[in-house]
Every structure is written in structure tokens, then in C-alpha cells.
């Protein structure tokens, strides 16, 4: 069988998610042939995963019928033929609804296939002196964690062109388990940082306690440490969610607070971005409305210029820029966060119950954002493969002042909302004895982009109603 010349570069989907065949243009004449075996720019344009290969391997089989597999490996690979022809069989051994799905095809120099991590692959040589190559995005190791399936498994029922009784198979491959005895390969690991905070708790509730999900506090992993690059086997991770931050806005104006804010909100993010970029990990970084000065007439969209007023905002803006250096990143910019633990709504409800009539700032406007919404948005962006970049995520609906929200908390709790007195920011902090950071007066964030991605945040007023009902109950 001769190699087909003159094909157009083409992507062909298979029944196994992520397993993709590519037809390759091969240019040949009487002297031989030439092809671009892997061309990043052209293939990414057709939707190939930007898998970041680090090693190129070659396997050579001199005899027709040599059969290898079925092996699922802990890395992604790009398989192509240099000379000869093979029959390939792939079986999905990953957790999920497509576990056990089979795909087969022949591969010659004019065809290649991208095999994602956890999909078992096997090859049967159809021509003598066949050599196939594969690019992988991790360094090969005999100690890596593999999964195996018996070539003769009755459930997979691969239709081998040459019967297995007539071919060369290693004793090791013959001893592999049947599909019913294979332990499905879990997804890549997820690391959630900052799990002791309000958002961290919501992320734990959203992602659950599956074995491949790791929740960490600063005591578990120091992202500013010099050995961060070796702190984990990072190739096993697919997602890092950075919900850790220094949030003491006023204390950030002190010398000690400034150092802590920059370390947590900027330096740590830069370190995480380097790790993410080096290992093909998606980085989610949670940001703040404080990256803006609040002088805009209208809502801030994702492309608005960063103009932070104080140290906290400056450190968060630097963190946004650092996170964006990772090729796979989502910066989730939010405002006025409410979750479990101490927060503005809980404080107002407590004051109402105790008969205390508060003075509340009435000239800062924004929307409450409940942590469950942020966690859902993060999960959506990752699961849907949304375009990388910055996304605003707040509660939807009209913007309110802090004083208006406080009055609504009083009303929902069965108390007189007129007990809340609205004051200016200057009056509210007039008697402060410590440092006071400047605040943006306008914290409205435009939600057009996140809604266009397929996720619509819940109305802030509805979420507030449910939250206060929970406090009353």
C-alpha cells in the first residue's frame, strides 16, 4: 500500500472524546516524500490541544503482525508513522460515560492521531520495517503510573486484521486484565488554594471530595517557596484554582501589610503562573473590583484600564497581570463577596437582631457576589473550555449601595430598614484610628462576557433573600 500524496490537512473526530485523527499533506515524487509531521500553528488552528511535547520517541517493528498494547499512559501523545503502516486500536480507560469506547483505524505516513492521557493505545504492524514516532508531553519513565487492557478482551472486541494467535505479542501484554477488571483512570488532579476562606469553602462544596481533588491552605503548600516547581508532580495536574489572597484592605497600607499583600497577591500568583505554564495547567486566579479606581460612569468590562487606588488594589492588579502570563488562564474578577464566615450581610443581620442601628456607607455602588456563584462560574469556565482570559463574575441585577443592601437585610430579617443611616465614605471613616485605604466608589462589573460563555450569575437580590432566610432559620 503506497502513501497517499496531496491530502489536505484535516481534523477527524472519533467516538472517544479528545482522540483526534489528522490527515497530513505528504509531498512526494520519484525521490521520496516530505511532510510536516507536527506543525503547531496549523494544527492548533484546527483545534488540536496545545499539549506541549517535551520528548520524541521512535518505535521500530521489523516483522508484520507485531502487536503492542493496550497501554494507557499518564501523558498525551501525538502518534505518526515514519515508514510502513500500522493498524491502531484505542480504548477509553478514563472515568466517565465513554469508558470502554473503542476506535480503530490504519495509520500510514499521511495520517496521525492525537491520543489524550488515559486512552489506551495499541498497534499492529501491517508492513515490514515499520517505524512510528510519538511526541509526548512528559518524560518517559518505567515507574510512571500506567493502566493496561488485554488485547483479546471480549468487551472491547477489537477486530484485529491479523488474528492474535498468528502474531508476536509479549508475555506481559498477554497477561493484562480484561475491561471488567480495569480500574478507570481518574481525571487530572485539581489543586484548590485558599480553602480556609469563604470562597475556598464554596469551592469545596462545588467540586466535592473526589480523590483527584486536593484542597490546600498556606500551611499545606507555600507558593512563594523556592522549591515550588518540585513541590508536586505538576504534570499530574490539570487545574489550579487560586482562591488565596491577602484581603485586609486597610492593613495593606501599613509597612507589614504592604509586604504581605504583595507576597500573597502578586509574587505568589507569578510563581503559580510559571508552574502552570511549564506544565500545561489551567490557572484560575480570583481578582477584585479594587483593581479599578471607581470613577467610570457605567460598568467596567474586562478590557478596562487597571487604575488601583491603594496597596491592596495595586497588589491585586499585579496579580492579574502575573496570572495572564500563563497561556491557560482565567482571571475571575469579582466584587463584594459573601459566603460562609464573617461578612457584611451576616454583620448587618446580627446588628438588626441585637437592636443596633448602624451607619453604613451610601456612596459606594456595586453588586453582592455569593461564593457559590463564583465557584459555579469557575467550574463552568474549566468544564466548557471557554476562551482563556479575564471574566467578570458578580451577582446580576441592579447595582446598590452598601446602605441600600443593609436596609434590605434589615427588611428581609423582619426589621425596620429605616434604622440604617446612609453616610458618606468620608464620614464613615472620620473617626478611624488606623490606616484607611481608598475605596472605589463604583464597583459595577459588566457581565456580558461571562453570560456569552454560557453562564448567567444569579440575581444578587434573590441570592441575598435566600442567604438571609438561612440566617433566620
CORGI-V575864 format. One record per backbone hydrogen bond with DSSP energy under -1.0 kcal/mol. CO is the residue of the C=O (numbers start at 1). NH is the residue of the N-H. If there is no record, write none. Layout:
CO & NH
CO & NH
This chain:
10 & 23
12 & 21
16 & 19
20 & 114
21 & 12
22 & 112
23 & 10
26 & 6
27 & 34
29 & 32
32 & 29
34 & 27
35 & 37
39 & 43
40 & 44
41 & 45
43 & 48
44 & 47
49 & 51
55 & 136
57 & 134
59 & 132
61 & 130
63 & 66
66 & 125
68 & 123
70 & 149
71 & 121
72 & 147
73 & 118
76 & 137
77 & 115
78 & 135
79 & 113
80 & 133
83 & 131
85 & 126
85 & 127
86 & 107
87 & 124
88 & 105
89 & 122
90 & 103
91 & 120
92 & 100
93 & 185
96 & 99
98 & 101
101 & 92
103 & 90
105 & 88
107 & 86
108 & 111
110 & 24
112 & 22
113 & 79
114 & 20
115 & 77
116 & 119
118 & 93
120 & 91
121 & 71
122 & 89
123 & 68
124 & 87
125 & 65
130 & 61
131 & 82
131 & 83
132 & 59
133 & 80
134 & 57
135 & 78
136 & 54
136 & 55
141 & 144
147 & 72
150 & 153
153 & 157
158 & 160
163 & 166
164 & 167
168 & 67
170 & 174
171 & 175
173 & 176
177 & 150
178 & 181
179 & 182
185 & 95
189 & 238
189 & 239
190 & 214
191 & 241
192 & 216
193 & 243
194 & 197
197 & 201
198 & 202
199 & 203
200 & 204
201 & 205
202 & 206
203 & 207
204 & 208
210 & 213
212 & 190
214 & 192
216 & 194
216 & 195
217 & 221
222 & 225
225 & 228
227 & 230
228 & 231
232 & 234
233 & 236
234 & 237
236 & 189
238 & 282
239 & 191
240 & 284
241 & 193
241 & 243
242 & 286
247 & 249
248 & 252
250 & 253
251 & 254
254 & 258
255 & 259
256 & 260
257 & 261
258 & 262
259 & 263
260 & 264
261 & 265
262 & 266
262 & 267
263 & 268
266 & 270
267 & 271
268 & 272
269 & 273
270 & 274
271 & 275
272 & 276
273 & 277
274 & 278
275 & 279
276 & 281
282 & 240
283 & 330
284 & 242
285 & 332
287 & 334
288 & 291
289 & 292
291 & 307
296 & 298
300 & 446
301 & 304
310 & 314
311 & 315
312 & 316
313 & 317
314 & 318
315 & 319
316 & 320
317 & 321
318 & 322
319 & 323
320 & 324
322 & 325
323 & 326
328 & 283
329 & 389
330 & 285
331 & 391
332 & 287
333 & 393
334 & 289
336 & 369
338 & 371
343 & 347
344 & 348
345 & 349
346 & 350
347 & 351
348 & 352
349 & 353
350 & 354
351 & 356
352 & 355
358 & 421
360 & 423
361 & 403
365 & 443
366 & 400
368 & 395
369 & 338
370 & 373
370 & 374
371 & 375
372 & 376
373 & 377
374 & 378
375 & 379
376 & 380
377 & 381
378 & 382
379 & 383
380 & 384
381 & 386
389 & 331
391 & 333
396 & 460
400 & 366
401 & 405
402 & 406
403 & 407
404 & 408
405 & 409
406 & 410
407 & 411
408 & 412
409 & 413
410 & 415
411 & 414
416 & 419
417 & 420
421 & 360
423 & 362
424 & 428
425 & 429
429 & 432
441 & 365
444 & 300
447 & 451
448 & 452
449 & 453
450 & 455
451 & 454
458 & 396
459 & 463
460 & 464
461 & 465
462 & 466
463 & 467
464 & 468
465 & 469
466 & 470
467 & 471
468 & 472
469 & 473
